[in-house]
Amino acid sequence: MVQGTKTCNKYVQELKRMARGSGYKQRALVEEFKWGLNGMIRRRLVEEELPPSMITEWQEQAVN
């Protein structure tokens, strides 16, 4: 799944729906989310002093 032209809020909601019942564990969800994000947003989060590590952190910080 990729963000494309979707807002971060929409992308987060779609990933949450996809994750339910998928069997994906924390790390796999983070990787799916991270690599589907638009490049500028992903870079901004990765380059933070304390980058997110949990899926909830990625989702919250991407939206903000």
N, CA, C, O and CB atoms as a CASP TS submission, in Angstrom:
PFRMAT TS
TARGET T0000
AUTHOR 0000-0000-0000
METHOD Language model
MODEL 1
PARENT N/A
ATOM      1  N   MET     1       0.836  -1.162   0.000  1.00  0.00           N
ATOM      2  CA  MET     1       0.000   0.000   0.000  1.00  0.00           C
ATOM      3  C   MET     1       0.891   1.239   0.000  1.00  0.00           C
ATOM      4  O   MET     1       1.885   1.301   0.724  1.00  0.00           O
ATOM      5  CB  MET     1      -0.956  -0.010   1.207  1.00  0.00           C
ATOM      6  N   VAL     2       0.526   2.218  -0.815  1.00  0.00           N
ATOM      7  CA  VAL     2       1.277   3.467  -0.853  1.00  0.00           C
ATOM      8  C   VAL     2       0.353   4.643  -0.592  1.00  0.00           C
ATOM      9  O   VAL     2      -0.840   4.588  -0.890  1.00  0.00           O
ATOM     10  CB  VAL     2       1.988   3.634  -2.202  1.00  0.00           C
ATOM     11  N   GLN     3       0.910   5.700  -0.037  1.00  0.00           N
ATOM     12  CA  GLN     3       0.135   6.884   0.282  1.00  0.00           C
ATOM     13  C   GLN     3      -0.328   7.589  -0.992  1.00  0.00           C
ATOM     14  O   GLN     3      -1.493   7.969  -1.105  1.00  0.00           O
ATOM     15  CB  GLN     3       0.956   7.836   1.152  1.00  0.00           C
ATOM     16  N   GLY     4       0.568   7.760  -1.931  1.00  0.00           N
ATOM     17  CA  GLY     4       0.207   8.450  -3.168  1.00  0.00           C
ATOM     18  C   GLY     4      -0.332   9.835  -2.880  1.00  0.00           C
ATOM     19  O   GLY     4       0.329  10.627  -2.208  1.00  0.00           O
ATOM     20  N   THR     5      -1.520  10.145  -3.374  1.00  0.00           N
ATOM     21  CA  THR     5      -2.113  11.475  -3.185  1.00  0.00           C
ATOM     22  C   THR     5      -3.031  11.543  -1.970  1.00  0.00           C
ATOM     23  O   THR     5      -3.650  12.577  -1.717  1.00  0.00           O
ATOM     24  CB  THR     5      -2.886  11.874  -4.423  1.00  0.00           C
ATOM     25  N   LYS     6      -3.123  10.446  -1.218  1.00  0.00           N
ATOM     26  CA  LYS     6      -3.970  10.434  -0.017  1.00  0.00           C
ATOM     27  C   LYS     6      -3.346  11.313   1.066  1.00  0.00           C
ATOM     28  O   LYS     6      -2.128  11.484   1.119  1.00  0.00           O
ATOM     29  CB  LYS     6      -4.165   8.981   0.509  1.00  0.00           C
ATOM     30  N   THR     7      -4.197  11.863   1.921  1.00  0.00           N
ATOM     31  CA  THR     7      -3.683  12.573   3.093  1.00  0.00           C
ATOM     32  C   THR     7      -3.083  11.542   4.050  1.00  0.00           C
ATOM     33  O   THR     7      -3.366  10.348   3.943  1.00  0.00           O
ATOM     34  CB  THR     7      -4.817  13.410   3.799  1.00  0.00           C
ATOM     35  N   CYS     8      -2.265  12.003   4.971  1.00  0.00           N
ATOM     36  CA  CYS     8      -1.692  11.092   5.971  1.00  0.00           C
ATOM     37  C   CYS     8      -2.794  10.455   6.801  1.00  0.00           C
ATOM     38  O   CYS     8      -2.718   9.270   7.127  1.00  0.00           O
ATOM     39  CB  CYS     8      -0.702  11.838   6.886  1.00  0.00           C
ATOM     40  N   ASN     9      -3.818  11.228   7.147  1.00  0.00           N
ATOM     41  CA  ASN     9      -4.930  10.665   7.921  1.00  0.00           C
ATOM     42  C   ASN     9      -5.576   9.501   7.186  1.00  0.00           C
ATOM     43  O   ASN     9      -5.811   8.446   7.775  1.00  0.00           O
ATOM     44  CB  ASN     9      -5.979  11.743   8.215  1.00  0.00           C
ATOM     45  N   LYS    10      -5.859   9.686   5.916  1.00  0.00           N
ATOM     46  CA  LYS    10      -6.494   8.639   5.109  1.00  0.00           C
ATOM     47  C   LYS    10      -5.575   7.419   4.998  1.00  0.00           C
ATOM     48  O   LYS    10      -6.031   6.282   5.115  1.00  0.00           O
ATOM     49  CB  LYS    10      -6.845   9.178   3.698  1.00  0.00           C
ATOM     50  N   TYR    11      -4.289   7.659   4.774  1.00  0.00           N
ATOM     51  CA  TYR    11      -3.314   6.570   4.662  1.00  0.00           C
ATOM     52  C   TYR    11      -3.255   5.766   5.964  1.00  0.00           C
ATOM     53  O   TYR    11      -3.235   4.535   5.932  1.00  0.00           O
ATOM     54  CB  TYR    11      -1.914   7.130   4.314  1.00  0.00           C
ATOM     55  N   VAL    12      -3.227   6.454   7.099  1.00  0.00           N
ATOM     56  CA  VAL    12      -3.188   5.788   8.406  1.00  0.00           C
ATOM     57  C   VAL    12      -4.439   4.927   8.591  1.00  0.00           C
ATOM     58  O   VAL    12      -4.347   3.775   9.018  1.00  0.00           O
ATOM     59  CB  VAL    12      -3.075   6.833   9.553  1.00  0.00           C
ATOM     60  N   GLN    13      -5.597   5.481   8.273  1.00  0.00           N
ATOM     61  CA  GLN    13      -6.843   4.728   8.432  1.00  0.00           C
ATOM     62  C   GLN    13      -6.857   3.489   7.539  1.00  0.00           C
ATOM     63  O   GLN    13      -7.291   2.423   7.976  1.00  0.00           O
ATOM     64  CB  GLN    13      -8.050   5.620   8.113  1.00  0.00           C
ATOM     65  N   GLU    14      -6.396   3.611   6.307  1.00  0.00           N
ATOM     66  CA  GLU    14      -6.357   2.459   5.402  1.00  0.00           C
ATOM     67  C   GLU    14      -5.395   1.387   5.897  1.00  0.00           C
ATOM     68  O   GLU    14      -5.688   0.195   5.809  1.00  0.00           O
ATOM     69  CB  GLU    14      -5.959   2.903   3.998  1.00  0.00           C
ATOM     70  N   LEU    15      -4.245   1.813   6.418  1.00  0.00           N
ATOM     71  CA  LEU    15      -3.289   0.835   6.942  1.00  0.00           C
ATOM     72  C   LEU    15      -3.862   0.117   8.155  1.00  0.00           C
ATOM     73  O   LEU    15      -3.681  -1.092   8.303  1.00  0.00           O
ATOM     74  CB  LEU    15      -1.964   1.518   7.311  1.00  0.00           C
ATOM     75  N   LYS    16      -4.551   0.850   9.024  1.00  0.00           N
ATOM     76  CA  LYS    16      -5.159   0.218  10.199  1.00  0.00           C
ATOM     77  C   LYS    16      -6.173  -0.845   9.769  1.00  0.00           C
ATOM     78  O   LYS    16      -6.210  -1.934  10.341  1.00  0.00           O
ATOM     79  CB  LYS    16      -5.843   1.279  11.095  1.00  0.00           C
ATOM     80  N   ARG    17      -6.988  -0.533   8.771  1.00  0.00           N
ATOM     81  CA  ARG    17      -7.963  -1.513   8.275  1.00  0.00           C
ATOM     82  C   ARG    17      -7.251  -2.733   7.691  1.00  0.00           C
ATOM     83  O   ARG    17      -7.651  -3.871   7.938  1.00  0.00           O
ATOM     84  CB  ARG    17      -8.881  -0.872   7.208  1.00  0.00           C
ATOM     85  N   MET    18      -6.205  -2.488   6.924  1.00  0.00           N
ATOM     86  CA  MET    18      -5.449  -3.572   6.303  1.00  0.00           C
ATOM     87  C   MET    18      -4.773  -4.445   7.366  1.00  0.00           C
ATOM     88  O   MET    18      -4.677  -5.661   7.204  1.00  0.00           O
ATOM     89  CB  MET    18      -4.399  -3.003   5.332  1.00  0.00           C
ATOM     90  N   ALA    19      -4.311  -3.829   8.438  1.00  0.00           N
ATOM     91  CA  ALA    19      -3.557  -4.546   9.471  1.00  0.00           C
ATOM     92  C   ALA    19      -4.430  -5.492  10.288  1.00  0.00           C
ATOM     93  O   ALA    19      -3.964  -6.536  10.746  1.00  0.00           O
ATOM     94  CB  ALA    19      -2.885  -3.558  10.397  1.00  0.00           C
ATOM     95  N   ARG    20      -5.698  -5.123  10.468  1.00  0.00           N
ATOM     96  CA  ARG    20      -6.596  -5.980  11.253  1.00  0.00           C
ATOM     97  C   ARG    20      -6.705  -7.358  10.617  1.00  0.00           C
ATOM     98  O   ARG    20      -7.098  -7.493   9.458  1.00  0.00           O
ATOM     99  CB  ARG    20      -7.995  -5.340  11.375  1.00  0.00           C
ATOM    100  N   GLY    21      -6.364  -8.344  11.365  1.00  0.00           N
ATOM    101  CA  GLY    21      -6.491  -9.711  10.880  1.00  0.00           C
ATOM    102  C   GLY    21      -5.441 -10.129   9.872  1.00  0.00           C
ATOM    103  O   GLY    21      -5.517 -11.228   9.322  1.00  0.00           O
ATOM    104  N   SER    22      -4.448  -9.260   9.615  1.00  0.00           N
ATOM    105  CA  SER    22      -3.431  -9.589   8.615  1.00  0.00           C
ATOM    106  C   SER    22      -2.377 -10.554   9.145  1.00  0.00           C
ATOM    107  O   SER    22      -1.707 -11.240   8.373  1.00  0.00           O
ATOM    108  CB  SER    22      -2.760  -8.326   8.130  1.00  0.00           C
ATOM    109  N   GLY    23      -2.236 -10.602  10.471  1.00  0.00           N
ATOM    110  CA  GLY    23      -1.198 -11.431  11.052  1.00  0.00           C
ATOM    111  C   GLY    23       0.160 -10.740  11.100  1.00  0.00           C
ATOM    112  O   GLY    23       1.127 -11.305  11.610  1.00  0.00           O
ATOM    113  N   TYR    24       0.239  -9.502  10.563  1.00  0.00           N
ATOM    114  CA  TYR    24       1.496  -8.760  10.594  1.00  0.00           C
ATOM    115  C   TYR    24       1.838  -8.405  12.032  1.00  0.00           C
ATOM    116  O   TYR    24       0.965  -8.030  12.815  1.00  0.00           O
ATOM    117  CB  TYR    24       1.410  -7.484   9.722  1.00  0.00           C
ATOM    118  N   LYS    25       3.090  -8.522  12.367  1.00  0.00           N
ATOM    119  CA  LYS    25       3.582  -8.123  13.672  1.00  0.00           C
ATOM    120  C   LYS    25       4.079  -6.674  13.591  1.00  0.00           C
ATOM    121  O   LYS    25       4.123  -6.088  12.510  1.00  0.00           O
ATOM    122  CB  LYS    25       4.714  -9.079  14.156  1.00  0.00           C
ATOM    123  N   GLN    26       4.446  -6.111  14.729  1.00  0.00           N
ATOM    124  CA  GLN    26       4.869  -4.724  14.853  1.00  0.00           C
ATOM    125  C   GLN    26       5.871  -4.290  13.775  1.00  0.00           C
ATOM    126  O   GLN    26       5.647  -3.305  13.073  1.00  0.00           O
ATOM    127  CB  GLN    26       5.469  -4.510  16.210  1.00  0.00           C
ATOM    128  N   ARG    27       6.966  -5.027  13.654  1.00  0.00           N
ATOM    129  CA  ARG    27       8.032  -4.642  12.725  1.00  0.00           C
ATOM    130  C   ARG    27       7.540  -4.637  11.275  1.00  0.00           C
ATOM    131  O   ARG    27       7.866  -3.729  10.510  1.00  0.00           O
ATOM    132  CB  ARG    27       9.224  -5.593  12.867  1.00  0.00           C
ATOM    133  N   ALA    28       6.766  -5.639  10.905  1.00  0.00           N
ATOM    134  CA  ALA    28       6.249  -5.708   9.535  1.00  0.00           C
ATOM    135  C   ALA    28       5.293  -4.551   9.262  1.00  0.00           C
ATOM    136  O   ALA    28       5.307  -3.991   8.165  1.00  0.00           O
ATOM    137  CB  ALA    28       5.537  -7.053   9.292  1.00  0.00           C
ATOM    138  N   LEU    29       4.467  -4.184  10.235  1.00  0.00           N
ATOM    139  CA  LEU    29       3.564  -3.048  10.060  1.00  0.00           C
ATOM    140  C   LEU    29       4.330  -1.756   9.890  1.00  0.00           C
ATOM    141  O   LEU    29       3.987  -0.928   9.045  1.00  0.00           O
ATOM    142  CB  LEU    29       2.618  -2.933  11.239  1.00  0.00           C
ATOM    143  N   VAL    30       5.374  -1.581  10.697  1.00  0.00           N
ATOM    144  CA  VAL    30       6.207  -0.380  10.580  1.00  0.00           C
ATOM    145  C   VAL    30       6.813  -0.304   9.184  1.00  0.00           C
ATOM    146  O   VAL    30       6.781   0.751   8.552  1.00  0.00           O
ATOM    147  CB  VAL    30       7.324  -0.373  11.656  1.00  0.00           C
ATOM    148  N   GLU    31       7.357  -1.401   8.706  1.00  0.00           N
ATOM    149  CA  GLU    31       7.984  -1.409   7.376  1.00  0.00           C
ATOM    150  C   GLU    31       6.971  -1.111   6.278  1.00  0.00           C
ATOM    151  O   GLU    31       7.256  -0.325   5.374  1.00  0.00           O
ATOM    152  CB  GLU    31       8.651  -2.760   7.110  1.00  0.00           C
ATOM    153  N   GLU    32       5.802  -1.721   6.342  1.00  0.00           N
ATOM    154  CA  GLU    32       4.750  -1.455   5.352  1.00  0.00           C
ATOM    155  C   GLU    32       4.365   0.018   5.366  1.00  0.00           C
ATOM    156  O   GLU    32       4.261   0.655   4.318  1.00  0.00           O
ATOM    157  CB  GLU    32       3.509  -2.331   5.625  1.00  0.00           C
ATOM    158  N   PHE    33       4.156   0.546   6.561  1.00  0.00           N
ATOM    159  CA  PHE    33       3.752   1.942   6.703  1.00  0.00           C
ATOM    160  C   PHE    33       4.842   2.879   6.209  1.00  0.00           C
ATOM    161  O   PHE    33       4.589   3.797   5.429  1.00  0.00           O
ATOM    162  CB  PHE    33       3.413   2.254   8.157  1.00  0.00           C
ATOM    163  N   LYS    34       6.052   2.630   6.675  1.00  0.00           N
ATOM    164  CA  LYS    34       7.179   3.511   6.355  1.00  0.00           C
ATOM    165  C   LYS    34       7.427   3.574   4.851  1.00  0.00           C
ATOM    166  O   LYS    34       7.567   4.664   4.296  1.00  0.00           O
ATOM    167  CB  LYS    34       8.445   3.035   7.073  1.00  0.00           C
ATOM    168  N   TRP    35       7.481   2.448   4.199  1.00  0.00           N
ATOM    169  CA  TRP    35       7.819   2.449   2.775  1.00  0.00           C
ATOM    170  C   TRP    35       6.660   2.883   1.893  1.00  0.00           C
ATOM    171  O   TRP    35       6.865   3.191   0.718  1.00  0.00           O
ATOM    172  CB  TRP    35       8.278   1.080   2.358  1.00  0.00           C
ATOM    173  N   GLY    36       5.452   2.913   2.433  1.00  0.00           N
ATOM    174  CA  GLY    36       4.319   3.418   1.668  1.00  0.00           C
ATOM    175  C   GLY    36       4.136   4.921   1.781  1.00  0.00           C
ATOM    176  O   GLY    36       3.427   5.529   0.979  1.00  0.00           O
ATOM    177  N   LEU    37       4.786   5.528   2.793  1.00  0.00           N
ATOM    178  CA  LEU    37       4.680   6.979   2.989  1.00  0.00           C
ATOM    179  C   LEU    37       5.340   7.739   1.849  1.00  0.00           C
ATOM    180  O   LEU    37       6.292   7.261   1.232  1.00  0.00           O
ATOM    181  CB  LEU    37       5.314   7.387   4.322  1.00  0.00           C
ATOM    182  N   ASN    38       4.820   8.925   1.582  1.00  0.00           N
ATOM    183  CA  ASN    38       5.488   9.799   0.619  1.00  0.00           C
ATOM    184  C   ASN    38       6.902  10.086   1.118  1.00  0.00           C
ATOM    185  O   ASN    38       7.131  10.215   2.320  1.00  0.00           O
ATOM    186  CB  ASN    38       4.689  11.128   0.412  1.00  0.00           C
ATOM    187  N   GLY    39       7.836  10.182   0.194  1.00  0.00           N
ATOM    188  CA  GLY    39       9.255  10.311   0.518  1.00  0.00           C
ATOM    189  C   GLY    39       9.595  11.445   1.455  1.00  0.00           C
ATOM    190  O   GLY    39      10.391  11.260   2.376  1.00  0.00           O
ATOM    191  N   MET    40       9.009  12.627   1.246  1.00  0.00           N
ATOM    192  CA  MET    40       9.330  13.775   2.100  1.00  0.00           C
ATOM    193  C   MET    40       8.931  13.523   3.542  1.00  0.00           C
ATOM    194  O   MET    40       9.673  13.869   4.462  1.00  0.00           O
ATOM    195  CB  MET    40       8.638  15.032   1.586  1.00  0.00           C
ATOM    196  N   ILE    41       7.781  12.931   3.747  1.00  0.00           N
ATOM    197  CA  ILE    41       7.301  12.661   5.105  1.00  0.00           C
ATOM    198  C   ILE    41       8.173  11.593   5.753  1.00  0.00           C
ATOM    199  O   ILE    41       8.562  11.724   6.913  1.00  0.00           O
ATOM    200  CB  ILE    41       5.815  12.215   5.090  1.00  0.00           C
ATOM    201  N   ARG    42       8.478  10.538   5.004  1.00  0.00           N
ATOM    202  CA  ARG    42       9.330   9.465   5.541  1.00  0.00           C
ATOM    203  C   ARG    42      10.694  10.023   5.950  1.00  0.00           C
ATOM    204  O   ARG    42      11.180   9.723   7.041  1.00  0.00           O
ATOM    205  CB  ARG    42       9.506   8.329   4.496  1.00  0.00           C
ATOM    206  N   ARG    43      11.312  10.827   5.093  1.00  0.00           N
ATOM    207  CA  ARG    43      12.621  11.405   5.420  1.00  0.00           C
ATOM    208  C   ARG    43      12.551  12.273   6.664  1.00  0.00           C
ATOM    209  O   ARG    43      13.430  12.203   7.523  1.00  0.00           O
ATOM    210  CB  ARG    43      13.150  12.226   4.248  1.00  0.00           C
ATOM    211  N   ARG    44      11.504  13.097   6.767  1.00  0.00           N
ATOM    212  CA  ARG    44      11.362  13.983   7.929  1.00  0.00           C
ATOM    213  C   ARG    44      11.315  13.154   9.214  1.00  0.00           C
ATOM    214  O   ARG    44      11.949  13.513  10.205  1.00  0.00           O
ATOM    215  CB  ARG    44      10.082  14.860   7.801  1.00  0.00           C
ATOM    216  N   LEU    45      10.578  12.064   9.202  1.00  0.00           N
ATOM    217  CA  LEU    45      10.456  11.246  10.405  1.00  0.00           C
ATOM    218  C   LEU    45      11.737  10.483  10.715  1.00  0.00           C
ATOM    219  O   LEU    45      12.137  10.392  11.876  1.00  0.00           O
ATOM    220  CB  LEU    45       9.307  10.275  10.257  1.00  0.00           C
ATOM    221  N   VAL    46      12.378   9.940   9.703  1.00  0.00           N
ATOM    222  CA  VAL    46      13.613   9.170   9.907  1.00  0.00           C
ATOM    223  C   VAL    46      14.735  10.066  10.415  1.00  0.00           C
ATOM    224  O   VAL    46      15.591   9.619  11.179  1.00  0.00           O
ATOM    225  CB  VAL    46      14.043   8.481   8.600  1.00  0.00           C
ATOM    226  N   GLU    47      14.735  11.331   9.993  1.00  0.00           N
ATOM    227  CA  GLU    47      15.814  12.241  10.368  1.00  0.00           C
ATOM    228  C   GLU    47      15.581  12.958  11.691  1.00  0.00           C
ATOM    229  O   GLU    47      16.409  13.776  12.091  1.00  0.00           O
ATOM    230  CB  GLU    47      16.006  13.254   9.291  1.00  0.00           C
ATOM    231  N   GLU    48      14.489  12.678  12.374  1.00  0.00           N
ATOM    232  CA  GLU    48      14.252  13.288  13.683  1.00  0.00           C
ATOM    233  C   GLU    48      15.294  12.808  14.672  1.00  0.00           C
ATOM    234  O   GLU    48      15.885  11.741  14.502  1.00  0.00           O
ATOM    235  CB  GLU    48      12.835  12.963  14.195  1.00  0.00           C
ATOM    236  N   GLU    49      15.513  13.605  15.706  1.00  0.00           N
ATOM    237  CA  GLU    49      16.490  13.241  16.736  1.00  0.00           C
ATOM    238  C   GLU    49      16.145  11.884  17.355  1.00  0.00           C
ATOM    239  O   GLU    49      17.025  11.050  17.572  1.00  0.00           O
ATOM    240  CB  GLU    49      16.548  14.328  17.832  1.00  0.00           C
ATOM    241  N   LEU    50      14.873  11.676  17.631  1.00  0.00           N
ATOM    242  CA  LEU    50      14.391  10.385  18.137  1.00  0.00           C
ATOM    243  C   LEU    50      13.329   9.880  17.165  1.00  0.00           C
ATOM    244  O   LEU    50      12.140  10.127  17.365  1.00  0.00           O
ATOM    245  CB  LEU    50      13.811  10.511  19.607  1.00  0.00           C
ATOM    246  N   PRO    51      13.746   9.178  16.118  1.00  0.00           N
ATOM    247  CA  PRO    51      12.775   8.706  15.127  1.00  0.00           C
ATOM    248  C   PRO    51      11.793   7.706  15.728  1.00  0.00           C
ATOM    249  O   PRO    51      12.122   7.006  16.685  1.00  0.00           O
ATOM    250  CB  PRO    51      13.498   8.071  13.944  1.00  0.00           C
ATOM    251  N   PRO    52      10.593   7.640  15.169  1.00  0.00           N
ATOM    252  CA  PRO    52       9.607   6.691  15.685  1.00  0.00           C
ATOM    253  C   PRO    52      10.082   5.257  15.498  1.00  0.00           C
ATOM    254  O   PRO    52      10.846   4.955  14.581  1.00  0.00           O
ATOM    255  CB  PRO    52       8.255   6.891  14.992  1.00  0.00           C
ATOM    256  N   SER    53       9.618   4.382  16.379  1.00  0.00           N
ATOM    257  CA  SER    53       9.990   2.974  16.241  1.00  0.00           C
ATOM    258  C   SER    53       8.753   2.074  16.228  1.00  0.00           C
ATOM    259  O   SER    53       8.744   1.048  15.548  1.00  0.00           O
ATOM    260  CB  SER    53      10.933   2.559  17.380  1.00  0.00           C
ATOM    261  N   MET    54       7.720   2.445  16.965  1.00  0.00           N
ATOM    262  CA  MET    54       6.491   1.666  17.025  1.00  0.00           C
ATOM    263  C   MET    54       5.526   2.162  15.955  1.00  0.00           C
ATOM    264  O   MET    54       5.603   3.316  15.534  1.00  0.00           O
ATOM    265  CB  MET    54       5.846   1.755  18.432  1.00  0.00           C
ATOM    266  N   ILE    55       4.617   1.294  15.513  1.00  0.00           N
ATOM    267  CA  ILE    55       3.671   1.675  14.465  1.00  0.00           C
ATOM    268  C   ILE    55       2.811   2.858  14.909  1.00  0.00           C
ATOM    269  O   ILE    55       2.515   3.738  14.101  1.00  0.00           O
ATOM    270  CB  ILE    55       2.778   0.482  14.091  1.00  0.00           C
ATOM    271  N   THR    56       2.410   2.892  16.165  1.00  0.00           N
ATOM    272  CA  THR    56       1.583   4.013  16.644  1.00  0.00           C
ATOM    273  C   THR    56       2.349   5.327  16.585  1.00  0.00           C
ATOM    274  O   THR    56       1.772   6.369  16.274  1.00  0.00           O
ATOM    275  CB  THR    56       1.105   3.754  18.081  1.00  0.00           C
ATOM    276  N   GLU    57       3.645   5.286  16.882  1.00  0.00           N
ATOM    277  CA  GLU    57       4.476   6.500  16.791  1.00  0.00           C
ATOM    278  C   GLU    57       4.587   6.977  15.351  1.00  0.00           C
ATOM    279  O   GLU    57       4.477   8.171  15.073  1.00  0.00           O
ATOM    280  CB  GLU    57       5.881   6.240  17.366  1.00  0.00           C
ATOM    281  N   TRP    58       4.806   6.034  14.433  1.00  0.00           N
ATOM    282  CA  TRP    58       4.880   6.389  13.014  1.00  0.00           C
ATOM    283  C   TRP    58       3.591   7.041  12.562  1.00  0.00           C
ATOM    284  O   TRP    58       3.610   8.067  11.882  1.00  0.00           O
ATOM    285  CB  TRP    58       5.173   5.152  12.158  1.00  0.00           C
ATOM    286  N   GLN    59       2.480   6.451  12.937  1.00  0.00           N
ATOM    287  CA  GLN    59       1.188   6.969  12.505  1.00  0.00           C
ATOM    288  C   GLN    59       0.922   8.349  13.092  1.00  0.00           C
ATOM    289  O   GLN    59       0.523   9.259  12.366  1.00  0.00           O
ATOM    290  CB  GLN    59       0.072   6.008  12.900  1.00  0.00           C
ATOM    291  N   GLU    60       1.134   8.517  14.382  1.00  0.00           N
ATOM    292  CA  GLU    60       0.888   9.800  15.030  1.00  0.00           C
ATOM    293  C   GLU    60       1.793  10.901  14.470  1.00  0.00           C
ATOM    294  O   GLU    60       1.329  12.003  14.176  1.00  0.00           O
ATOM    295  CB  GLU    60       1.092   9.672  16.535  1.00  0.00           C
ATOM    296  N   GLN    61       3.077  10.598  14.325  1.00  0.00           N
ATOM    297  CA  GLN    61       4.013  11.619  13.853  1.00  0.00           C
ATOM    298  C   GLN    61       3.813  11.961  12.389  1.00  0.00           C
ATOM    299  O   GLN    61       4.062  13.096  11.984  1.00  0.00           O
ATOM    300  CB  GLN    61       5.429  11.160  14.070  1.00  0.00           C
ATOM    301  N   ALA    62       3.376  11.020  11.601  1.00  0.00           N
ATOM    302  CA  ALA    62       3.130  11.287  10.176  1.00  0.00           C
ATOM    303  C   ALA    62       1.963  12.262  10.016  1.00  0.00           C
ATOM    304  O   ALA    62       1.987  13.139   9.152  1.00  0.00           O
ATOM    305  CB  ALA    62       2.836   9.965   9.411  1.00  0.00           C
ATOM    306  N   VAL    63       0.956  12.099  10.850  1.00  0.00           N
ATOM    307  CA  VAL    63      -0.229  12.952  10.763  1.00  0.00           C
ATOM    308  C   VAL    63       0.072  14.358  11.261  1.00  0.00           C
ATOM    309  O   VAL    63      -0.520  15.323  10.778  1.00  0.00           O
ATOM    310  CB  VAL    63      -1.384  12.347  11.564  1.00  0.00           C
ATOM    311  N   ASN    64       0.977  14.487  12.215  1.00  0.00           N
ATOM    312  CA  ASN    64       1.292  15.810  12.807  1.00  0.00           C
ATOM    313  C   ASN    64       2.331  16.540  12.058  1.00  0.00           C
ATOM    314  O   ASN    64       2.695  17.654  12.433  1.00  0.00           O
ATOM    315  CB  ASN    64       1.739  15.671  14.216  1.00  0.00           C
TER
END
